[in-house]
Amino acid sequence: MIELRKIDSDNYEKVWKLKSLDSQKGYKDTVEEDFATAYLELLEGDHPPMFLAIYNGEEVVGYTLILYYELCEDNSHCEEFEILRKDFGDKAIYEFGSFMIDAKQQGKGLGNMAMAKIIEYIQSFPLGEANSVFLICKAENKVAEKLFTTHGFMDVGKQVFDDEKVMRLAL
Ligand SMILES: CC(C)(COP(=O)(O)OP(=O)(O)OC[C@H]1O[C@@H](n2cnc3c(N)ncnc32)[C@H](O)[C@@H]1OP(=O)(O)O)[C@@H](O)C(=O)NCCC(=O)NCCS
């Protein structure tokens, strides 16, 4: 059974050891970068990050980093936020900052099951109400794009960088 648990002193070393395939390098930040992002968000962000380990039974098989933002002109330096604010009228959003399943565990349906759990969790508005969930997916990362599309994410039709897609799921 798939379960989400906070990354804390009991499990962070297991998360630290998770690896993507070599061919997936560049599709997401490294584990080290995600820990740094979570730390800085905790220190300086307006809302605490949701940094969650994905468990299959008692085994850590992946993790996700989810961030919450209220959109306003103050954070309009982020072009993706501007697209969501201006084109969709979003006032608050959840961002999938990171999502991965360990290389050895991929292709077994765990990504699909974890995504369903994460969306269900976000729909409970753990940090506040929001209009959408958004993420950025490398255009060549077809496996992830298909997975996100299966779960209702749609390409917003605008790109900030040529090699990336901005995807949105209305809540
Ligand atoms: C994207 C990722 C999370 C998918 O995890 P997973 O556990 O392999 O996903 P699943 O086994 O549930 O498979 C999801 C779908 O992708 C397909 N799939 C999985 N691996 C595949 C592969 N190597 N080639 C082709 N299709 C593949 C599955 O068949 C399934 O399709 P379906 O929904 O039609 O049945 C995983 O590949 C990963 O961690 N990638 C590296 C990090 C990354 O890219 N994160 C996203 C950043 S935007």
The ligand as an SDF file (V2000), in Angstrom:
LIG
                    3D

 48 50  0  0  0  0  0  0  0  0999 V2000
    8.0760    9.6280  -13.7880 C   0  0  0  0  0  0  0  0  0  0  0  0
    8.2420    8.5060  -12.7220 C   0  0  0  0  0  0  0  0  0  0  0  0
    7.9270    9.1010  -11.3620 C   0  0  0  0  0  0  0  0  0  0  0  0
    7.2600    7.3780  -13.0580 C   0  0  0  0  0  0  0  0  0  0  0  0
    7.3570    6.4190  -12.0080 O   0  0  0  0  0  0  0  0  0  0  0  0
    6.9730    4.8530  -12.2240 P   0  0  0  0  0  0  0  0  0  0  0  0
    6.8590    4.2380  -10.8820 O   0  0  0  0  0  0  0  0  0  0  0  0
    7.8870    4.2420  -13.1880 O   0  0  0  0  0  0  0  0  0  0  0  0
    5.5070    5.0150  -12.8690 O   0  0  0  0  0  0  0  0  0  0  0  0
    4.4880    3.8290  -13.1670 P   0  0  0  0  0  0  0  0  0  0  0  0
    5.1390    2.4970  -13.0570 O   0  0  0  0  0  0  0  0  0  0  0  0
    3.2640    4.0670  -12.3550 O   0  0  0  0  0  0  0  0  0  0  0  0
    4.1790    4.0960  -14.6980 O   0  0  0  0  0  0  0  0  0  0  0  0
    3.4760    5.2410  -15.1220 C   0  0  0  0  0  0  0  0  0  0  0  0
    3.1990    5.0920  -16.6110 C   0  0  0  0  0  0  0  0  0  0  0  0
    4.4390    5.2710  -17.3190 O   0  0  0  0  0  0  0  0  0  0  0  0
    4.7360    4.0890  -18.0810 C   0  0  0  0  0  0  0  0  0  0  0  0
    6.1790    3.8490  -17.9460 N   0  0  0  0  0  0  0  0  0  0  0  0
    6.9050    3.7420  -16.8090 C   0  0  0  0  0  0  0  0  0  0  0  0
    8.2030    3.5730  -17.1140 N   0  0  0  0  0  0  0  0  0  0  0  0
    8.2860    3.5860  -18.4680 C   0  0  0  0  0  0  0  0  0  0  0  0
    9.3630    3.4850  -19.3910 C   0  0  0  0  0  0  0  0  0  0  0  0
   10.6220    3.3310  -18.9890 N   0  0  0  0  0  0  0  0  0  0  0  0
    9.0800    3.5580  -20.7000 N   0  0  0  0  0  0  0  0  0  0  0  0
    7.8370    3.7430  -21.1370 C   0  0  0  0  0  0  0  0  0  0  0  0
    6.7450    3.8560  -20.3220 N   0  0  0  0  0  0  0  0  0  0  0  0
    6.9900    3.7730  -19.0060 C   0  0  0  0  0  0  0  0  0  0  0  0
    3.9300    2.9750  -17.4300 C   0  0  0  0  0  0  0  0  0  0  0  0
    3.6440    1.9570  -18.3610 O   0  0  0  0  0  0  0  0  0  0  0  0
    2.6760    3.7130  -17.0000 C   0  0  0  0  0  0  0  0  0  0  0  0
    1.7910    3.8910  -18.0810 O   0  0  0  0  0  0  0  0  0  0  0  0
    0.2010    3.6080  -17.9060 P   0  0  0  0  0  0  0  0  0  0  0  0
   -0.2990    4.6850  -16.9580 O   0  0  0  0  0  0  0  0  0  0  0  0
   -0.3380    3.7470  -19.2830 O   0  0  0  0  0  0  0  0  0  0  0  0
    0.0910    2.2440  -17.3320 O   0  0  0  0  0  0  0  0  0  0  0  0
    9.6810    7.9150  -12.7540 C   0  0  0  0  0  0  0  0  0  0  0  0
    9.9730    7.5480  -14.0820 O   0  0  0  0  0  0  0  0  0  0  0  0
   10.7480    8.8620  -12.2560 C   0  0  0  0  0  0  0  0  0  0  0  0
   10.9880    8.9640  -11.0510 O   0  0  0  0  0  0  0  0  0  0  0  0
   11.4450    9.5490  -13.1940 N   0  0  0  0  0  0  0  0  0  0  0  0
   12.5810   10.4100  -12.8300 C   0  0  0  0  0  0  0  0  0  0  0  0
   12.1410   11.6740  -12.1540 C   0  0  0  0  0  0  0  0  0  0  0  0
   11.1520   12.4400  -12.9830 C   0  0  0  0  0  0  0  0  0  0  0  0
   11.1840   12.4760  -14.2050 O   0  0  0  0  0  0  0  0  0  0  0  0
   10.2200   13.1390  -12.2710 N   0  0  0  0  0  0  0  0  0  0  0  0
    9.2470   14.0080  -12.8790 C   0  0  0  0  0  0  0  0  0  0  0  0
    9.8310   15.3500  -13.0390 C   0  0  0  0  0  0  0  0  0  0  0  0
    8.7270   16.4650  -13.8790 S   0  0  0  0  0  0  0  0  0  0  0  0
  1  2  1  0
  2  3  1  0
  2  4  1  0
  2 36  1  0
  4  5  1  0
  5  6  1  0
  6  7  2  0
  6  8  1  0
  6  9  1  0
  9 10  1  0
 10 11  2  0
 10 12  1  0
 10 13  1  0
 13 14  1  0
 14 15  1  0
 15 16  1  0
 15 30  1  0
 16 17  1  0
 17 18  1  0
 17 28  1  0
 18 19  1  0
 18 27  1  0
 19 20  2  0
 20 21  1  0
 21 22  1  0
 21 27  2  0
 22 23  1  0
 22 24  2  0
 24 25  1  0
 25 26  2  0
 26 27  1  0
 28 29  1  0
 28 30  1  0
 30 31  1  0
 31 32  1  0
 32 33  2  0
 32 34  1  0
 32 35  1  0
 36 37  1  0
 36 38  1  0
 38 39  2  0
 38 40  1  0
 40 41  1  0
 41 42  1  0
 42 43  1  0
 43 44  2  0
 43 45  1  0
 45 46  1  0
 46 47  1  0
 47 48  1  0
M  END
$$$$
